[in-house]
């Protein structure tokens, strides 16, 4: 197995006549947390989505090679790569209760991952300060900060190998932000979880 968590080789991204990314190449070693900084519109989210294979628009043309732990992206189990997007409201089905939305990946994956996810669910609720909430309420009745915490919780439930955070921490208050960052660092050390973060400067 490769000691590179992520390998990007000559990644190009175009939308019509507009070049968004050109010949982007980099590697992320295992055990590393990578941060991508840039101004609004500089291509951070486009890079984020291109790596995950979820282009922002249908007319995106992409070329280049993407590997995770030495394997082509197409050969990587989807639960190994978990994104958390900037818009927490758009991350959930608006017709569902929050508990159903949080546990949906466990239902889809099943097996031992679902069993372990159920076992860790309450502890994660406590950490993300959601345990005192009525999770049977509709998703839209929760605040943006609560939904963003829920989105991070949901991503962690399925035991990802890489967690992709696209400006996903901005909705958290400063105190909780520091706690979440410390928690993610601890999880990284204990579970060998890697992070790919993008943020505006």
Backbone as CSV, one residue per row, in Angstrom:
resi,resn,N_x,N_y,N_z,CA_x,CA_y,CA_z,C_x,C_y,C_z
1,UNK,0.838,-1.193,0.000,0.000,0.000,0.000,0.878,1.249,0.000
2,UNK,0.489,2.263,-0.801,1.258,3.493,-0.885,1.192,4.259,0.430
3,UNK,2.318,4.954,0.759,2.313,5.789,1.956,1.769,7.178,1.650
4,UNK,1.273,7.363,0.421,0.656,8.622,0.030,-0.859,8.507,0.191
5,UNK,-1.427,9.380,1.022,-2.879,9.344,1.193,-3.575,9.848,-0.063
6,UNK,-3.029,10.905,-0.658,-3.600,11.490,-1.874,-2.475,11.774,-2.854
7,UNK,-2.696,11.426,-4.122,-1.771,11.769,-5.195,-2.578,12.379,-6.331
8,UNK,-2.258,13.609,-6.682,-2.916,14.306,-7.782,-1.874,14.553,-8.865
9,UNK,-2.180,14.131,-10.089,-1.223,14.269,-11.181,-1.865,14.988,-12.366
10,UNK,-1.354,16.177,-12.643,-1.753,16.966,-13.813,-3.273,17.077,-13.927
11,UNK,-3.892,17.556,-12.868,-5.341,17.736,-12.848,-5.710,19.025,-13.576
12,UNK,-6.574,18.900,-14.566,-7.069,20.045,-15.327,-8.588,20.096,-15.221
13,UNK,-9.119,21.307,-15.139,-10.566,21.476,-15.031,-10.975,22.689,-15.851
14,UNK,-11.928,22.457,-16.756,-12.417,23.527,-17.615,-13.937,23.567,-17.568
15,UNK,-14.469,24.768,-17.738,-15.908,24.964,-17.874,-16.122,25.813,-19.112
16,UNK,-16.540,25.165,-20.203,-16.628,25.874,-21.472,-15.250,26.317,-21.920
17,UNK,-15.099,27.613,-22.172,-13.804,28.156,-22.592,-12.944,28.611,-21.410
18,UNK,-13.469,28.472,-20.210,-12.770,28.990,-19.030,-11.949,27.896,-18.362
19,UNK,-10.668,28.174,-18.143,-9.789,27.259,-17.418,-9.889,27.558,-15.929
20,UNK,-10.283,26.542,-15.149,-10.438,26.718,-13.707,-9.200,26.220,-12.970
21,UNK,-8.725,25.034,-13.353,-7.505,24.469,-12.782,-6.636,23.978,-13.926
22,UNK,-5.337,24.204,-13.833,-4.442,23.795,-14.913,-3.219,23.082,-14.362
23,UNK,-3.072,21.823,-14.751,-1.895,21.017,-14.432,-1.544,21.054,-12.940
24,UNK,-2.556,20.789,-12.107,-2.353,20.771,-10.657,-1.823,19.401,-10.240
25,UNK,-0.696,19.383,-9.553,-0.110,18.133,-9.064,0.372,18.331,-7.632
26,UNK,0.061,17.395,-6.768,0.602,17.412,-5.412,0.363,16.061,-4.758
27,UNK,1.044,15.837,-3.648,0.892,14.603,-2.880,0.665,14.957,-1.420
28,UNK,-0.092,14.106,-0.741,-0.322,14.263,0.694,0.110,12.969,1.366
29,UNK,1.105,13.054,2.224,1.584,11.865,2.924,0.553,11.369,3.929
30,UNK,0.585,10.083,4.202,-0.263,9.520,5.245,0.058,10.190,6.578
31,UNK,-0.963,10.424,7.369,-0.788,11.063,8.664,-0.670,12.567,8.603
32,UNK,-0.974,13.152,7.441,-0.827,14.588,7.240,-2.187,15.271,7.174
33,UNK,-2.260,16.481,7.705,-3.431,17.339,7.535,-3.041,18.439,6.563
34,UNK,-3.740,18.513,5.429,-3.424,19.498,4.399,-4.474,20.598,4.388
35,UNK,-4.022,21.843,4.397,-4.927,22.981,4.287,-4.710,23.701,2.971
36,UNK,-5.801,24.030,2.283,-5.751,24.796,1.043,-6.325,26.178,1.334
37,UNK,-5.511,27.217,1.172,-5.945,28.576,1.447,-6.052,29.357,0.150
38,UNK,-7.016,30.256,0.088,-7.149,31.084,-1.095,-8.324,32.027,-0.985
39,UNK,-8.326,33.037,-1.829,-9.421,33.998,-1.841,-10.681,33.361,-2.417
40,UNK,-11.803,34.000,-2.165,-13.062,33.532,-2.738,-12.958,33.528,-4.262
41,UNK,-13.342,32.420,-4.883,-13.288,32.314,-6.335,-11.960,31.846,-6.880
42,UNK,-11.030,31.481,-5.999,-9.702,31.074,-6.465,-9.644,29.617,-6.918
43,UNK,-10.715,28.848,-6.688,-10.756,27.472,-7.181,-10.672,26.405,-6.117
44,UNK,-10.775,26.788,-4.849,-10.664,25.800,-3.765,-11.778,24.754,-3.831
45,UNK,-13.015,25.242,-3.939,-14.142,24.307,-3.979,-14.118,23.486,-5.255
46,UNK,-13.700,24.087,-6.360,-13.594,23.341,-7.623,-12.577,22.215,-7.497
47,UNK,-11.438,22.502,-6.852,-10.429,21.465,-6.611,-10.995,20.376,-5.713
48,UNK,-11.646,20.785,-4.660,-12.275,19.882,-3.694,-13.231,18.919,-4.407
49,UNK,-14.120,19.475,-5.225,-15.113,18.651,-5.921,-14.480,17.794,-7.013
50,UNK,-13.478,18.329,-7.674,-12.812,17.557,-8.724,-12.138,16.323,-8.145
51,UNK,-11.493,16.477,-6.993,-10.824,15.344,-6.355,-11.831,14.270,-5.968
52,UNK,-12.998,14.704,-5.498,-14.033,13.756,-5.078,-14.848,13.204,-6.243
53,UNK,-14.729,13.831,-7.418,-15.506,13.374,-8.564,-16.930,13.870,-8.563
54,UNK,-17.168,15.023,-7.935,-18.515,15.611,-7.909,-18.425,17.043,-8.435
55,UNK,-18.303,17.220,-9.762,-18.153,18.555,-10.341,-19.343,19.448,-10.024
56,UNK,-19.061,20.750,-9.921,-20.098,21.707,-9.539,-21.161,21.868,-10.619
57,UNK,-20.785,21.748,-11.889,-21.737,21.886,-12.989,-21.516,20.776,-14.007
58,UNK,-22.527,20.538,-14.825,-22.466,19.437,-15.785,-21.478,19.678,-16.915
59,UNK,-21.172,20.933,-17.192,-20.288,21.208,-18.331,-18.808,21.167,-17.958
60,UNK,-18.494,20.756,-16.746,-17.094,20.666,-16.326,-16.383,19.549,-17.082
61,UNK,-15.219,19.859,-17.632,-14.370,18.867,-18.281,-13.127,18.673,-17.420
62,UNK,-12.870,17.429,-17.059,-11.780,17.141,-16.127,-10.836,16.111,-16.711
63,UNK,-9.544,16.315,-16.504,-8.544,15.331,-16.912,-7.460,15.276,-15.846
64,UNK,-6.675,14.216,-15.897,-5.632,14.019,-14.903,-5.884,12.752,-14.109
65,UNK,-4.995,12.453,-13.179,-5.083,11.224,-12.389,-5.206,11.548,-10.909
66,UNK,-6.051,10.766,-10.219,-6.283,10.952,-8.788,-6.203,9.593,-8.108
67,UNK,-5.345,9.493,-7.086,-5.166,8.231,-6.367,-5.312,8.461,-4.864
68,UNK,-5.915,7.491,-4.209,-6.006,7.484,-2.757,-5.338,6.218,-2.245
69,UNK,-4.291,6.377,-1.457,-3.542,5.246,-0.908,-3.090,4.285,-2.010
70,UNK,-2.657,4.864,-3.128,-2.111,4.079,-4.222,-3.127,3.490,-5.173
71,UNK,-4.414,3.715,-4.920,-5.459,3.166,-5.785,-6.190,4.292,-6.507
72,UNK,-6.601,3.995,-7.729,-7.398,4.957,-8.477,-8.661,5.303,-7.700
73,UNK,-9.094,6.547,-7.831,-10.284,6.991,-7.101,-11.482,6.077,-7.326
74,UNK,-11.642,5.575,-8.536,-12.791,4.726,-8.851,-12.761,3.402,-8.092
75,UNK,-11.602,3.006,-7.603,-11.477,1.749,-6.861,-11.577,1.954,-5.347
76,UNK,-11.753,3.195,-4.925,-11.779,3.513,-3.496,-13.203,3.450,-2.965
77,UNK,-13.473,2.665,-1.918,-14.819,2.621,-1.329,-15.287,4.026,-0.957
78,UNK,-16.526,4.332,-1.296,-17.017,5.698,-1.143,-16.997,6.174,0.304
79,UNK,-17.187,5.248,1.260,-17.221,5.702,2.654,-15.835,6.055,3.186
80,UNK,-14.785,5.689,2.439,-13.434,6.070,2.853,-13.173,7.559,2.640
81,UNK,-13.968,8.190,1.779,-13.780,9.601,1.436,-15.056,10.348,1.795
82,UNK,-15.032,11.094,2.876,-16.242,11.764,3.345,-16.095,13.283,3.269
83,UNK,-16.965,13.941,2.477,-16.915,15.395,2.393,-17.867,16.060,3.378
84,UNK,-17.485,17.241,3.833,-18.385,18.110,4.591,-18.349,19.460,3.881
85,UNK,-19.489,19.858,3.336,-19.536,21.061,2.513,-19.850,22.308,3.335
86,UNK,-19.654,23.452,2.696,-19.817,24.736,3.371,-21.262,24.992,3.775
87,UNK,-22.211,24.612,2.925,-23.628,24.882,3.183,-24.243,23.732,3.965
88,UNK,-24.473,23.886,5.259,-25.000,22.761,6.042,-26.431,22.403,5.689
89,UNK,-27.239,23.393,5.306,-28.646,23.121,4.982,-28.738,22.217,3.757
90,UNK,-27.901,22.484,2.756,-27.924,21.682,1.539,-27.354,20.292,1.709
91,UNK,-26.800,19.994,2.875,-26.195,18.685,3.121,-27.204,17.637,3.569
92,UNK,-28.431,18.076,3.875,-29.428,17.155,4.415,-30.721,17.213,3.609
93,UNK,-31.443,16.087,3.584,-32.772,16.053,2.978,-33.707,16.899,3.840
94,UNK,-34.279,17.971,3.295,-35.076,18.890,4.116,-36.399,18.312,4.601
95,UNK,-36.786,17.151,4.097,-38.053,16.546,4.523,-37.859,15.540,5.658
96,UNK,-36.617,15.278,6.041,-36.328,14.256,7.051,-36.145,14.870,8.431
97,UNK,-36.237,14.003,9.436,-35.818,14.392,10.777,-34.293,14.392,10.804
98,UNK,-33.720,15.110,11.766,-32.263,15.162,11.831,-31.676,13.791,12.140
99,UNK,-32.316,13.023,13.015,-31.770,11.700,13.350,-31.741,10.794,12.125
100,UNK,-32.816,10.817,11.333,-32.835,9.993,10.119,-31.734,10.430,9.161
101,UNK,-31.549,11.738,9.028,-30.523,12.254,8.120,-29.122,11.878,8.592
102,UNK,-28.893,11.934,9.899,-27.572,11.599,10.429,-27.244,10.126,10.251
103,UNK,-28.256,9.282,10.370,-28.021,7.835,10.331,-28.185,7.226,8.940
104,UNK,-28.536,8.023,7.954,-28.753,7.484,6.618,-27.537,6.728,6.074
105,UNK,-26.300,7.234,6.212,-25.152,6.472,5.704,-25.011,5.100,6.356
106,UNK,-25.367,4.985,7.628,-25.287,3.693,8.310,-26.285,2.716,7.715
107,UNK,-27.465,3.219,7.391,-28.489,2.353,6.784,-28.027,1.858,5.414
108,UNK,-27.405,2.740,4.650,-26.957,2.384,3.301,-25.805,1.386,3.350
109,UNK,-24.844,1.607,4.245,-23.652,0.756,4.303,-23.912,-0.570,5.002
110,UNK,-24.649,-0.531,6.111,-24.947,-1.759,6.855,-23.690,-2.411,7.418
111,UNK,-23.821,-3.665,7.832,-22.682,-4.453,8.300,-22.035,-3.912,9.557
112,UNK,-20.744,-4.208,9.706,-20.004,-3.830,10.904,-19.821,-2.317,11.027
113,UNK,-19.728,-1.639,9.891,-19.594,-0.182,9.943,-20.832,0.434,10.586
114,UNK,-22.015,-0.062,10.192,-23.261,0.441,10.775,-23.335,0.116,12.259
115,UNK,-22.903,-1.074,12.626,-22.936,-1.474,14.038,-22.044,-0.568,14.881
116,UNK,-20.819,-0.338,14.402,-19.901,0.524,15.155,-20.377,1.974,15.159
117,UNK,-20.996,2.388,14.050,-21.527,3.745,13.982,-22.636,3.971,14.992
118,UNK,-23.512,2.977,15.132,-24.585,3.068,16.125,-24.008,3.148,17.533
119,UNK,-22.934,2.402,17.769,-22.318,2.389,19.101,-21.671,3.727,19.448
120,UNK,-21.157,4.419,18.441,-20.476,5.692,18.702,-21.399,6.900,18.554
121,UNK,-22.633,6.670,18.102,-23.547,7.769,17.775,-23.793,8.687,18.968
122,UNK,-24.133,8.111,20.120,-24.473,8.923,21.294,-23.268,9.716,21.802
123,UNK,-22.099,9.090,21.768,-20.897,9.802,22.213,-20.610,11.000,21.314
124,UNK,-20.798,10.817,20.008,-20.577,11.920,19.078,-21.626,13.011,19.265
125,UNK,-22.867,12.612,19.547,-23.902,13.608,19.834,-23.504,14.457,21.030
126,UNK,-22.984,13.804,22.063,-22.549,14.534,23.257,-21.441,15.518,22.908
127,UNK,-20.453,15.040,22.158,-19.321,15.904,21.847,-19.756,17.111,21.028
128,UNK,-20.598,16.887,20.033,-21.019,17.979,19.155,-22.208,18.761,19.707
129,UNK,-22.524,18.514,20.984,-23.557,19.266,21.702,-24.922,19.175,21.025
130,UNK,-25.248,17.987,20.596,-26.549,17.741,19.978,-27.384,16.760,20.784
131,UNK,-26.835,16.247,21.875,-27.529,15.196,22.628,-28.777,15.711,23.328
132,UNK,-28.831,17.009,23.640,-30.006,17.545,24.320,-31.093,18.001,23.372
133,UNK,-30.886,17.818,22.085,-31.840,18.267,21.076,-32.843,17.161,20.757
134,UNK,-34.027,17.568,20.318,-35.027,16.607,19.851,-34.703,16.269,18.401
135,UNK,-34.036,15.156,18.197,-33.565,14.800,16.856,-34.678,14.353,15.936
136,UNK,-35.893,14.198,16.472,-37.030,13.837,15.626,-37.630,15.051,14.927
137,UNK,-37.133,16.237,15.269,-37.588,17.448,14.585,-37.052,17.475,13.157
138,UNK,-37.762,18.217,12.305,-37.342,18.371,10.918,-35.984,19.062,10.838
139,UNK,-35.201,18.653,9.863,-33.866,19.219,9.656,-33.890,20.747,9.643
140,UNK,-34.882,21.330,8.980,-34.912,22.776,8.799,-35.217,23.546,10.078
141,UNK,-35.564,22.843,11.145,-35.835,23.524,12.410,-34.557,23.746,13.225
142,UNK,-33.429,23.268,12.722,-32.152,23.427,13.418,-31.372,24.600,12.826
143,UNK,-30.508,25.181,13.639,-29.690,26.310,13.176,-28.588,25.828,12.239
144,UNK,-27.988,26.783,11.520,-26.897,26.429,10.624,-25.722,25.815,11.357
145,UNK,-25.411,26.356,12.538,-24.312,25.805,13.328,-24.581,24.389,13.784
146,UNK,-25.831,24.118,14.198,-26.199,22.767,14.625,-26.115,21.787,13.464
147,UNK,-26.573,22.221,12.289,-26.521,21.339,11.122,-25.081,21.092,10.680
148,UNK,-24.219,22.098,10.820,-22.825,21.886,10.434,-22.158,20.890,11.369
149,UNK,-22.464,20.987,12.652,-21.948,19.989,13.594,-22.472,18.606,13.229
150,UNK,-23.740,18.555,12.849,-24.327,17.282,12.443,-23.671,16.716,11.199
151,UNK,-23.310,17.591,10.262,-22.671,17.133,9.024,-21.302,16.515,9.311
152,UNK,-20.548,17.127,10.224,-19.245,16.564,10.591,-19.433,15.245,11.326
153,UNK,-20.401,15.208,12.236,-20.713,13.972,12.972,-21.053,12.843,12.006
154,UNK,-21.937,13.141,11.053,-22.370,12.116,10.092,-21.192,11.571,9.291
155,UNK,-20.286,12.452,8.890,-19.121,12.008,8.122,-18.236,11.079,8.943
156,UNK,-18.095,11.366,10.240,-17.235,10.552,11.094,-17.847,9.194,11.419
157,UNK,-19.170,9.081,11.350,-19.846,7.834,11.724,-19.413,6.644,10.882
158,UNK,-19.046,6.887,9.618,-18.790,5.772,8.700,-17.304,5.425,8.595
159,UNK,-16.517,5.923,9.539,-15.094,5.580,9.622,-14.323,5.914,8.338
160,UNK,-14.350,7.181,7.930,-13.618,7.551,6.712,-12.113,7.470,6.911
161,UNK,-11.397,7.316,5.824,-9.936,7.375,5.880,-9.448,8.790,5.596
162,UNK,-10.239,9.536,4.821,-9.925,10.940,4.558,-11.207,11.750,4.735
163,UNK,-11.120,12.826,5.497,-12.249,13.726,5.699,-11.960,15.023,4.947
164,UNK,-12.849,15.381,4.024,-12.695,16.586,3.211,-13.596,17.681,3.779
165,UNK,-13.007,18.792,4.171,-13.756,19.888,4.783,-13.644,21.119,3.891
166,UNK,-14.741,21.472,3.227,-14.738,22.622,2.327,-15.332,23.831,3.051
167,UNK,-14.470,24.601,3.700,-14.911,25.761,4.480,-16.025,25.356,5.442
168,UNK,-15.881,24.158,6.014,-16.968,23.551,6.780,-16.982,23.938,8.248
169,UNK,-16.011,24.723,8.688,-15.933,25.058,10.108,-16.357,26.492,10.398
170,UNK,-16.705,27.230,9.359,-17.022,28.642,9.529,-18.285,28.911,10.323
171,UNK,-19.217,27.941,10.363,-20.481,28.156,11.076,-20.367,27.873,12.569
172,UNK,-19.192,27.448,13.022,-19.012,27.113,14.436,-18.540,28.339,15.214
173,UNK,-19.008,28.471,16.461,-18.529,29.579,17.282,-17.076,29.305,17.672
174,UNK,-16.312,30.361,18.021,-14.868,30.200,18.254,-14.506,29.146,19.292
175,UNK,-15.266,29.073,20.379,-14.947,28.095,21.425,-15.131,26.679,20.903
176,UNK,-16.281,26.427,20.271,-16.536,25.090,19.738,-15.573,24.766,18.605
177,UNK,-15.213,25.767,17.813,-14.262,25.548,16.723,-12.955,24.987,17.258
178,UNK,-12.433,25.588,18.313,-11.184,25.102,18.897,-11.336,23.678,19.424
179,UNK,-12.493,23.386,20.029,-12.733,22.046,20.556,-12.823,21.025,19.422
180,UNK,-13.510,21.398,18.339,-13.652,20.485,17.202,-12.299,20.232,16.554
181,UNK,-11.490,21.274,16.399,-10.164,21.092,15.806,-9.302,20.169,16.659
182,UNK,-9.366,20.346,17.978,-8.603,19.470,18.874,-9.111,18.039,18.787
183,UNK,-10.434,17.894,18.684,-11.037,16.562,18.567,-10.605,15.888,17.269
184,UNK,-10.647,16.622,16.167,-10.261,16.052,14.880,-8.786,15.659,14.874
185,UNK,-7.962,16.456,15.530,-6.538,16.108,15.611,-6.353,14.824,16.403
186,UNK,-7.123,14.687,17.492,-7.020,13.462,18.298,-7.495,12.254,17.500
187,UNK,-8.604,12.414,16.781,-9.112,11.318,15.955,-8.097,10.956,14.883
188,UNK,-7.432,11.969,14.331,-6.410,11.720,13.316,-5.295,10.847,13.864
189,UNK,-4.872,11.134,15.088,-3.791,10.358,15.697,-4.232,8.949,16.067
190,UNK,-5.454,8.815,16.584,-5.925,7.521,17.072,-6.376,6.599,15.946
191,UNK,-7.036,7.161,14.948,-7.641,6.340,13.902,-6.957,6.496,12.555
192,UNK,-5.854,7.236,12.531,-5.108,7.458,11.286,-5.990,8.103,10.218
193,UNK,-6.857,9.013,10.661,-7.725,9.737,9.748,-6.958,10.921,9.165
194,UNK,-7.111,11.139,7.853,-6.431,12.246,7.195,-7.451,13.328,6.869
195,UNK,-6.961,14.567,6.747,-7.849,15.684,6.485,-7.370,16.484,5.287
196,UNK,-8.345,16.972,4.531,-8.092,17.865,3.407,-9.028,19.051,3.619
197,UNK,-8.472,20.218,3.939,-9.282,21.368,4.298,-9.077,22.510,3.315
198,UNK,-10.172,23.210,3.008,-10.063,24.435,2.224,-10.700,25.563,3.010
199,UNK,-10.119,26.772,2.876,-10.643,27.897,3.642,-10.278,29.204,2.953
200,UNK,-11.137,30.193,3.171,-10.907,31.516,2.592,-9.899,32.286,3.434
201,UNK,-9.022,33.037,2.770,-8.134,33.961,3.491,-8.431,35.378,3.016
